[in-house]
Amino acid sequence: MSVCPTFAKVGISGSGKSSLVNLLLRLYEPTTGQILIDGFPLRELDIGWLRGKIGFVGQEPHLFHMDVKSNIRYGCSRDIGQEDIEWAAKLAYAHGFISSLPDGYDTIIDDHLLSGGQKQRIAIARAILRGPAILILDEATSALDAESEHYVEAIKAADRIVVMDGGSVIEVGDHQQLLLKDGLYAKLIKTQTDALA
């Protein structure tokens, strides 16, 4: 896979999506075959370098007891200004609710202040701000509110969508190609779209 195209992985719970993420992060090695990134075997890449190139947001991201802007800036090694922070927050659809907090980006985060979806949006903004070559959102949109169609839109916009079931890839294509196949992907998109209606 190349770092330029956008990939989305979809599948029902237990389909192997998280296992694929664990392989990409080199938390464990594949027992057969190999994973290539830009033509280079993943296992030959320096693990520190690799993880520095990957942004990861899981289902339950951790936020720190500090202000919102520091949470978004956390982990960045370059100089980050307020404009950069707001840019990332806008891309993660977090700017609106952050601006409505009592002190905006200076609001101190505690466990009861934000919903699960708001926490995920801040974590996504943090990952975006780091500018990773690969951004992995492992069910990172699961707690986003039902009126948010960004999950479906992000999948539709992907250059290639990988559909998994039972630990295997069962469909690959772009949004239109997979809809025409009328397989698992089409069923998952219909279910998600119906839930948003």
C-alpha positions in Angstrom: 0.0 0.0 0.0 1.2 3.5 -0.7 1.0 6.4 1.9 -0.6 8.7 -0.7 -4.0 7.1 -1.3 -6.7 7.0 1.3 -7.8 3.6 2.6 -10.8 2.8 4.7 -11.3 -0.6 6.4 -14.8 -1.6 7.3 -16.4 -4.7 8.7 -18.6 -5.9 11.5 -17.4 -6.3 15.0 -14.9 -9.2 15.2 -14.1 -9.1 11.5 -10.3 -8.6 12.0 -10.1 -4.8 11.7 -8.3 -4.3 15.0 -6.0 -7.2 14.2 -5.0 -5.4 11.0 -4.3 -2.2 13.0 -2.2 -4.1 15.5 -0.1 -5.5 12.6 0.3 -2.1 11.0 1.5 -0.7 14.4 3.8 -3.7 14.7 2.3 -4.7 18.0 2.8 -8.2 16.5 4.2 -9.7 13.3 2.2 -11.5 10.7 2.5 -15.3 10.9 2.4 -15.6 7.1 2.9 -13.2 4.3 4.1 -9.6 4.7 2.8 -6.1 4.8 4.4 -3.5 2.5 4.4 0.3 2.9 5.5 2.1 -0.2 7.1 -1.2 -1.3 9.2 -1.7 1.8 8.5 -4.7 4.1 7.0 -3.4 7.4 9.1 -5.7 9.5 12.3 -4.1 8.1 11.3 -0.5 9.1 12.6 0.9 12.3 9.7 0.6 14.7 10.3 4.1 16.3 10.4 5.7 12.9 7.3 3.8 11.8 5.2 4.8 14.8 6.3 8.4 14.3 4.8 8.3 10.9 1.5 6.8 12.1 -1.3 8.7 13.8 -3.7 6.4 15.8 -7.0 7.1 17.4 -8.8 4.2 19.1 -12.3 3.8 20.3 -11.6 5.2 23.8 -8.9 7.9 23.5 -7.2 9.3 26.5 -7.4 13.0 27.2 -5.3 14.7 29.9 -6.5 17.0 32.7 -5.3 20.2 31.0 -6.8 22.7 28.6 -8.3 21.7 25.3 -5.5 23.3 23.2 -2.8 21.4 25.2 -4.6 18.2 24.6 -4.7 18.8 20.9 -1.1 19.9 20.8 0.1 17.0 22.9 2.8 14.9 21.2 3.7 17.4 18.5 7.4 18.0 18.2 7.1 21.2 16.1 6.0 24.7 17.0 2.2 24.8 17.1 0.2 28.0 17.1 -3.5 28.6 17.9 -4.3 28.8 14.2 -2.8 25.3 13.7 -4.8 23.9 16.6 -8.1 25.4 15.3 -7.3 24.1 11.8 -7.0 20.6 13.1 -10.1 21.0 15.3 -12.1 22.2 12.3 -11.0 19.1 10.2 -12.1 16.9 13.1 -15.4 18.7 13.4 -14.5 19.8 17.0 -14.1 23.5 16.6 -17.8 24.3 17.1 -18.3 22.6 20.4 -14.9 23.7 21.7 -15.8 27.3 20.9 -19.0 26.9 23.0 -17.1 25.6 26.1 -16.9 28.1 29.0 -13.3 29.1 28.2 -13.1 27.8 24.6 -9.7 26.2 23.8 -8.5 27.3 27.3 -11.2 25.1 29.1 -9.7 22.5 31.4 -10.9 19.0 30.5 -12.2 16.7 33.2 -14.0 13.4 32.9 -17.5 14.8 33.1 -17.1 17.8 30.8 -17.2 16.1 27.4 -19.2 13.4 25.8 -17.5 10.3 24.3 -17.9 11.7 20.8 -16.4 15.1 21.8 -13.4 13.3 23.3 -12.9 11.4 20.1 -13.1 14.5 18.0 -10.3 16.1 20.2 -8.2 13.0 19.8 -8.7 13.0 16.0 -7.7 16.7 16.0 -4.5 15.7 17.9 -3.7 13.0 15.4 -4.3 15.3 12.4 -2.1 18.0 13.9 0.8 15.6 14.0 0.6 15.3 10.3 1.1 11.6 10.1 1.8 9.8 6.8 -0.7 7.2 7.9 -3.8 8.0 10.0 -5.5 5.1 11.6 -9.0 5.6 13.1 -9.8 2.3 14.8 -13.5 2.6 15.5 -12.6 6.2 16.5 -16.0 7.4 15.3 -18.1 4.9 17.3 -19.2 7.4 19.9 -19.8 10.3 17.6 -23.4 11.5 17.7 -26.0 10.1 15.3 -26.5 13.3 13.4 -22.9 13.1 12.3 -22.6 11.8 8.7 -18.8 12.4 8.6 -18.1 8.7 9.2 -20.0 7.6 6.1 -18.7 10.5 4.1 -15.1 9.7 5.1 -15.5 6.1 4.0 -17.1 7.2 0.7 -14.2 9.5 0.0 -11.5 6.8 0.4 -9.6 5.9 -2.7 -9.8 2.2 -1.7 -12.1 0.5 0.8 -11.1 -2.8 2.3 -14.0 -4.9 3.7 -13.2 -7.5 6.3 -15.1 -10.4 7.7 -13.9 -13.4 9.7 -10.3 -12.2 9.7 -10.1 -12.0 5.9 -10.5 -9.3 3.3 -13.7 -10.1 1.3 -14.1 -7.0 -0.8 -11.9 -4.3 -2.1 -12.8 -1.3 -4.2 -14.0 2.3 -4.1 -17.4 3.3 -2.8 -19.3 2.9 -6.1 -17.6 -0.4 -7.0 -18.6 -1.9 -3.7 -22.1 -0.6 -3.8 -22.5 -2.3 -7.2 -21.2 -5.6 -5.8 -24.2 -5.4 -3.3 -22.2 -7.4 -0.7 -21.3 -6.7 2.9 -20.1 -3.2 2.3 -23.4 -2.2 0.7 -25.3 -3.7 3.6 -23.1 -1.9 6.2 -23.5 1.5 4.4 -27.3 1.0 4.1 -27.5 0.2 7.9 -25.4 3.3 8.8 -27.4 5.5 6.4 -30.7 4.3 7.8 -29.5 4.9 11.4 -28.7 8.5 10.4 -32.1 9.1 8.7 
